[in-house]
Amino acid sequence: MTHPIIIIGAGLAGWTTAREFRKLNPSSPVTLITADSGDFYAKPSLSNAFAQGRAPAQLVSTAAAKMADTLNVTLLAHTRVLTVDPQARTLSTAQGELGYSQLVLATGANPIRLPLEGSAADQVMSINSLDDFSDFHASLTSVSSYEKKSIVAPRKKQVLIMGAGLIGCEFANDLAASGYPVSMVDPSSSPMAALLPAQASAELGEALAELGVTWHFGCTVKAVNTPDPASSGTATPALLVELSNGLQVPADLVLSAIGLRANTALALAAGLVCERGVVVDATLQTSAPHIYALGDSAQYATGDWSKASVSGGRSLPYVMPIMSAAKALAATLSGTRTEVVFPLMPVAIKTPALPIVVAAPAPGSVGDWQSPEPGVWQFHGASNRLLGFVLTGKNTSRRAEQAKQVVA
């Protein structure tokens, strides 16, 4: 009996691997297992849906059944993989055991959740999937019984966002541009401080402030509480957020956007080497033969597991790295061992208040940011080599020009 290639995960990494494999091999059996519906959507669209007036259902570009039919894939939706046995090359689900010829882990990442105090700490939301966004959208757009009875139009709900990184700023821009009052809390002194040069970060902060975003820098959220019951039944905010500096900020919803952590639970239980993610070599193989990983769950290292142990590497949580990885992995799964090569991949940040393109220098790069002209920053290393850049405003159209100058 020929066992199928099994892909765990129906995000961009999982479906793109299936698509790229089918370009090379139209007939070998492929099974895709996912804990959700498997519907295909662009995850980056979650952080600009409000400004575009798109409801959750409108973000689905292709239904799961259509994807499975088009790619000739057996889809096991709403199915959780419980264990993986690398030696027997089997995995177990609640529906039974399955054998695999090759296994692809595209299990993504989970939102980091900080321990918080307060009676309403469990009401803090995160958005990492279409289901998460659907819950957030429903909560944000719902109308209370009090407001239904009022002759005054329902007020826009207030949102407090924990984390002023890339995702937090994208959501802040989207919500504020749609008329929602937004407060942002971050321990740094400016937005996206770890990604942008100081001046660009300050300009982004000013642009979002002009849009209506209120900043709370140099502090964190300590507790989320429900206000005094005496105020219930009115149109006042439903929550009171206590910050580490003692300030009390009212909010209707609290959205945590402090980052993601690779979902390595299944890999760890199977005995695979994991650090910040599931460690893979240049061919995306894990420490176990016939098991591969890519996407948000992977930690891309160099080397070859068949020759020596592999460690180190980096996480690449954006769209373009996933596309490059899936194409290389599809070739390997088809019988042609292929190493993934990641080209320079500038990232367009969805903050229309100040459009930004970032080509970050590699982690650990030594150098400094220089600004040869307004809206252009370049990261120079030894011998004045250009290792990365940031473009803002109208200069974002110059990404190709700048990319040509970066030293590989």
C-alpha positions, 0 to 999 in steps of 0.5 A: 500500500502506498501511503500519501504525503500528509500535510498538517496545516491549511494555512498559506504554507500548507496549501502552497506546498500542495499546489507547488507539489501538484505542478510537479506531480499530478497524481501521487496521493496527498492528504491535508489535515487541518483543525479548522475548515481549511478555507483558503484566505490571505492572512495579511488581509485580516489587518486591513479588512475594516478599512476595506469594509470586508466582513470575515466571510468576504476574506475567503478567496477559495472554499476548502472543498474547491481547493481540495478538488482543484489540487486533487487533495484528500482534505480532513477538515476539523481534525486534530493530529494527536501524535506523530511516530517518526519511526513507524511513519504514522500519525494518530487523530481522533478518527484513527491512525494514518500512515505517511510516505512524507510528512509536512508540518505547516502548523503555524504559530500561536499568539503569545499570551502574557499573564494578566491580573483582573476580573476580565483578563480572560476577555483579552483577544488575539487575531491569528486566524480567520476564526479569531478575526470573526470573533473580534469582528462580531464583538466590535460591531455588536450593538448592546440592548441599551444602544438598540433602545436609544435614539442616539446612534451607537457609538464606536467601540474603543479598542486597546491594543497591546503591542506596537509592533508590525501587526499591532500598528497595522490593526491600529491603522485599520481600526482608527481609519474606520472611526474606532478610538484606538489606544496602544500600549507598548514598553518601548518608546515608539512604534515598531522600535525593533524594526525601524530606525528611530526617525522612521519609527517616530514618523509612524507614531506621529502619522497614527496619532494624527489618525486618532491613535492614543499612545501609551509608551514605556508601560505594559498592561497590568490588569483588565477589569470590569468596571463598577456594576453601577455603570452596567446597562449604559453605553460606557466602555465595558472594560477598565485596563490598568497599566503598569504606570498606574493609569486606568484606560477604558476600553470595550475590547483589548487586543493582544498583538505582542507576537507569535510563538512557533507551534512546536507542540506536535514536533516536540512530542515526536522528539524532533529538534526544536529551538525557537521553531522546528529546526530544519536544514537547507532542504527543510527536513527536520531532525527526523527523516521524511518529516519536513517543516515550513512557515511560521512553525519552522526555524530555517537553519543551514546544513544537512541533517544527514551529515551533521546536527543542525542548529541556529537559523532564523524564523521568517514569518512573512508571505514571500519566504513561505512561497520560496520554501514551498516551491523548494520543498515541493521539488524535494517531495517530488524526488529532486533534493532541493535546498531553499534559497531565500532572496532579499524579501522587502516587506510592505507594512500596511499602514496607509497613514505612513506607507512603509517598506522594510528590508531588515538586515539579517539578525545580528548584523553589525552596523548603523542606520543612515538617512541619505534623504527624507523617507529613505534609510539604509543600514550600512555594515562593515566597509559601508556595505548596504545590508538593509533599508527602510522606505516611507511614503512615496519612496516605497516605490523605490524598493527595487532600486534599493534592493539592487544595492543590498549585499547578499 
